[in-house]
Structures are given as structure tokens and as C-alpha cells.
Amino acid sequence: MNTKTTNWTRLLWLIAGVGFLVGLYGLYDRIVAGHAHAAYGSYVPWGLWVAAYTMLVGVSAGAFATAAVIYVRQRAPWYNVARTALLVALAALAGGMLSVLLDLGHPERFWRLFLSTNFTSIMGLMNWFYTAYGIILIVMLWYAWTNPHHASLRYLSFLAVPFAIMFSGAEGALFGVVGARPLWESGLTPILFLTEAALAGVAAVTVGAFLFDQLDDHKAGVLGRTLIALLAVLALFEWAEYSTGLYAGVPAKVEAMRTILFGPYWWVFWFIHLGLGIVAPLALLALGSINRITASIAGTFVVIAAIASKLNLIIPALAHAEIEGLEHAFTGPGLTFDYFPTLPEWMLFIWIVSLALLIFLGGNIMLPRIQKEVK
């Protein structure tokens, strides 16, 4: 792989470095003050950090599946892109796990998840899925850089594709089986998670391949057409979800959907998710010629907008009282259905994303050195 540092990678190094330093304030506040300065509370217990976790894990699964498909089909000219995809998957997984770890009330107790797992719980199973996935990912990264034609890469990829689908779908099922939240409870929720993961993963790989000078117009065309197909599928699934939900008229679900579409933060759906994340990349790829520039720009739009769909999934479902009048029954700190991330929450989010970017960029420097040492 060509590891030449381009102007774009230098810019990304600068952005990631500044974001890491600025975001240290959020990490400091989380360690010192705990959750005291977060905007969520008893009624809205999940916020920006859980949305970041679901987004980053989805990016990781999608990028990992992209690499696995390349190795299963033994496309040697694409092996440099596959290595970048594995690196994207590792960086995004690290960011996602760190995000959910810091969201826990006592992150130092995470090890108890391994010693007292309830294997009838989706969340308990996911803990082991993530662990096995991380091990497979690291092994594949090692072989990808030290011996890219090793047979183990293909064998692990056969295992990895259904495994990535299983653990990403399980993440969606974690929300889809919550009957108390009509916005989440749906058989389509795991499918939406899988589609969004594939879309964000392919988009991130496209941008990464562009940054490392691996994206010629042929590869850009393949990745661009893949993005078009995934964007179309996502638009179809979301239309099915919203149209049937609104038409059915289940009050709790309709109220949550109307909050997404016309509530205080309507612009998150219309401008960021739909406009930037679906319409703009579709128009860029489908109405013009697909080349390395247009594909990477479309991929950038998708990656930036990925957080919006997770925020629209998590917050509106929690922002409505399950019992009518509950919002007026009690008053006090945390007893509110209004949520918008505070400055410390945004700062920690910036720090986590910046750290993931630094892992991605740093890996592209360190792994070729390891490759050289092994040879």
C-alpha cells in the first residue's frame, strides 16, 4: 500500500490532534464529576454517548464486512483497500467500546460482565460477541499486513461475514425487543441497523482508501455503486418504517415519530440525516460520474451524518412519558423529558472520535513498520 502522506491526511492529523486535546476537558469532567454534568437523567437515561457507541460499532461492522468480502473473493488488487478497511474497523470498535464504557455508572466494573453473563440476555451475549469479534479482527489485521495471501484470511473471512451480521443485528435487536418503547419495538429495527452499518462502513472505507491514495476510478466506481445501492435500500426501509408507523396511528409511536419529524430538533432529521446523509450523496453519485473525488465526498457526507440517525432513534423514544402526566407528577434534577447534550458531553464525544481517528492514522504508519520488521 502506498503510505505517502497526502495533504488530506495531514489535515486529518491536525483535526484529530486538536480534537483530542480539546476533548480532554470532557474526559476530565467525566472522571472528576461523573455524570453530574450530563443532560440525561431518570427519564432519559441514554444520550449522545450511547448514540456514538451504536454509530461507531456499526461503522466497524460495515468496514469489517467489506474487508471480509474482498478476502473471500480473493481480490488481490483490492488487498490494500481491505487492510484499510480492517484498520477502520479496529479504530471504530475502539471508539465505540470506549464510548459505552464511559457511559457506564461504574466503568471499572466492566469485567463483571464476563463473570456473571446472563446468556438469555441480548446485552449479555453482545459482550461476548464484541470480544470474539475484536480477537478475529486483530488476527486478520496481523495476517493482512504480514502475509496478505495467507489462507487464514479467507477462512476467517468466511466466519467473519455472518459474525459481523450477527453482532450488528444483535445490537439492533437490543432496541427492537423493548416492547415498552413503540418507536424501537419492530422487526425492522435490526434490519435498519444492519443497513446503516453496511452503509457507514463502506463510506468510511471509501474515505480511508482515498486518504491513503488507494482509490483509483475503477475502485471508486465499485464502492460508489455500492453506496448508491445501500442508500436506496436505507431510504426504502425508512419509508416503510415511517409510513406504516404513522398510518397505523399507535399514539406512542406516532408521537415519537412526530417529534423526530417536526419536534424541536426537526432539522437533525431533515437536514443532517435525510439531506446530508441520503439525498446529497445519492445526487452526487447517481446524477454525475463516479470517480475518486465524488465517491470520497459522498462517503464523507454519509460518515458525518451517521450520528444523526442514532440520535433520532434513541432520544425521541425516551423523550415521552410512558404514563400520561408523569412529567408533571414529580419535579427535580434529572426528572425531565427534555434532552440536549451539554458541553462536557460534546467534548467527550469529540475526544472519543478524535482518538479513533488517531488510531486509524497511527496504524497506517506503525503497521507498515511491523510488516518490514517481520520480513
Residue pairs with C-beta under 8 A, 6 or more apart in sequence:
1 80
1 83
1 84
1 212
1 214
1 368
2 80
2 212
2 213
2 214
3 212
3 364
3 365
3 368
4 213
6 211
6 212
6 213
8 210
8 211
9 211
9 212
9 361
12 211
12 357
12 361
13 361
15 354
15 357
16 354
16 357
16 358
16 361
17 354
17 358
18 354
19 350
19 351
19 353
19 354
19 357
20 351
20 354
20 355
20 358
22 347
22 350
22 351
23 347
23 348
23 349
23 350
23 351
23 352
23 354
24 351
25 344
25 347
26 344
26 345
26 346
26 347
26 348
26 349
26 350
26 351
27 102
27 347
27 348
27 351
29 37
29 344
29 347
29 348
30 102
30 344
30 348
33 344
34 105
35 105
37 342
37 344
37 345
38 47
38 341
38 342
38 344
38 345
39 47
39 339
39 340
39 341
39 342
39 345
40 46
40 47
40 334
40 339
41 333
41 334
41 335
41 336
42 334
42 335
43 318
43 321
43 326
43 327
43 334
43 335
43 336
43 337
44 315
44 318
44 319
44 336
44 337
44 339
45 318
46 103
46 314
46 315
46 318
47 314
47 315
47 339
47 341
47 345
48 311
48 341
48 345
48 346
48 349
49 99
49 100
49 102
49 103
49 345
49 348
49 349
49 352
50 99
50 100
50 103
50 314
51 307
51 310
51 311
51 313
51 314
51 315
52 95
52 96
52 99
52 307
52 310
52 349
52 352
52 353
53 96
53 97
53 99
53 100
53 103
54 96
54 171
54 193
54 310
54 313
54 314
55 96
55 200
55 306
55 307
55 309
55 310
56 92
56 93
56 95
56 96
56 99
56 352
56 353
56 356
57 92
57 93
57 96
57 97
57 130
57 168
57 171
57 197
58 168
58 171
58 193
58 196
58 197
58 200
58 201
58 306
59 88
59 89
59 92
59 96
59 197
59 200
59 201
59 204
59 303
59 306
60 88
60 89
60 90
60 92
60 93
60 96
60 201
61 89
61 164
61 165
61 167
61 168
61 197
61 198
61 201
62 164
62 168
62 197
62 198
62 199
62 200
62 201
62 202
62 204
62 205
63 85
63 86
63 88
63 89
63 92
63 201
63 202
63 204
63 205
64 85
64 86
64 89
64 133
64 137
64 160
64 164
64 201
65 160
65 161
65 164
65 165
65 197
65 198
65 201
66 81
66 82
66 85
66 201
66 202
66 205
67 82
67 83
67 85
67 86
67 89
67 140
67 144
67 157
67 205
68 156
68 157
68 160
68 161
68 164
69 157
69 161
70 78
70 79
70 81
70 82
70 85
71 79
71 82
71 140
71 153
71 154
71 156
71 157
72 154
72 157
72 158
72 161
74 154
76 148
76 149
78 219
79 144
79 148
80 209
80 212
80 214
81 205
81 209
81 214
81 215
81 219
82 144
82 148
83 141
83 144
83 145
83 148
83 367
84 205
84 208
84 209
84 212
84 214
84 364
85 201
85 205
85 208
86 137
86 140
86 141
86 144
87 141
87 208
87 360
87 363
87 364
87 367
88 201
88 204
88 205
88 208
88 360
89 137
89 201
90 137
90 138
90 141
90 359
90 360
90 363
91 356
91 357
91 359
91 360
91 363
92 204
92 356
93 130
93 133
93 134
93 137
94 355
94 356
94 359
95 352
95 353
95 355
95 356
95 359
97 130
98 352
98 355
99 349
99 352
101 107
101 110
102 348
102 352
104 110
113 124
113 127
114 127
114 128
114 131
117 124
117 125
117 127
117 128
118 124
119 125
122 170
122 173
122 174
122 177
123 174
125 170
126 167
126 170
126 171
126 174
129 163
129 166
129 167
129 170
130 167
132 163
133 163
133 164
133 167
136 156
136 159
136 160
136 163
139 152
139 156
140 153
140 156
140 157
140 160
141 367
143 150
143 152
143 153
143 156
144 153
145 367
145 368
145 370
145 371
146 370
146 371
146 374
146 375
165 194
168 193
168 194
168 197
169 190
169 191
169 193
169 194
170 190
171 190
171 193
172 189
172 190
172 191
172 192
172 193
172 194
173 189
173 190
175 181
175 184
175 189
175 193
175 313
176 184
176 185
176 186
176 187
176 188
176 189
176 190
177 185
178 184
178 185
179 185
180 322
181 317
181 318
182 250
182 252
182 253
182 256
182 317
183 245
183 252
183 253
183 256
183 257
183 313
183 316
183 317
184 313
184 317
186 241
188 237
188 240
188 241
191 237
192 234
192 237
192 238
192 241
195 230
195 233
195 234
195 237
196 234
196 306
196 309
198 230
199 227
199 230
199 231
199 234
199 302
200 302
200 303
200 306
202 223
202 226
202 227
202 230
202 299
203 227
203 281
203 298
203 299
203 300
203 301
203 302
203 303
203 306
204 299
204 303
205 223
205 299
206 215
206 220
206 223
206 224
206 227
206 295
206 296
206 298
206 299
207 296
207 299
207 300
207 303
208 360
209 215
209 219
209 223
210 220
210 292
210 295
210 296
210 299
212 364
215 223
215 292
215 295
215 296
216 292
217 290
217 291
217 292
219 292
220 290
220 291
220 292
220 294
220 295
220 296
221 290
221 291
221 295
223 295
223 299
224 285
224 290
224 294
224 295
224 298
225 285
225 290
227 281
227 285
227 295
227 298
227 299
227 302
228 282
228 285
228 286
231 278
231 281
231 282
231 285
231 302
232 282
234 278
235 278
235 282
242 257
242 261
245 253
245 254
245 257
246 254
246 257
248 254
252 320
252 322
255 320
256 316
256 317
256 319
256 320
257 316
259 316
259 319
259 320
260 266
260 269
260 312
260 316
261 269
261 270
263 316
265 315
265 340
268 308
268 311
268 312
269 308
269 312
272 304
272 305
272 308
273 305
273 308
273 309
273 312
276 301
276 304
276 305
276 308
277 301
277 302
277 304
277 305
277 306
277 308
277 309
278 305
280 298
280 301
281 297
281 298
281 299
281 301
281 302
284 294
284 297
284 298
284 301
285 294
285 295
285 298
288 294
315 339
318 337
318 339
319 337
319 338
319 339
320 337
321 327
321 337
327 336
327 337
341 349
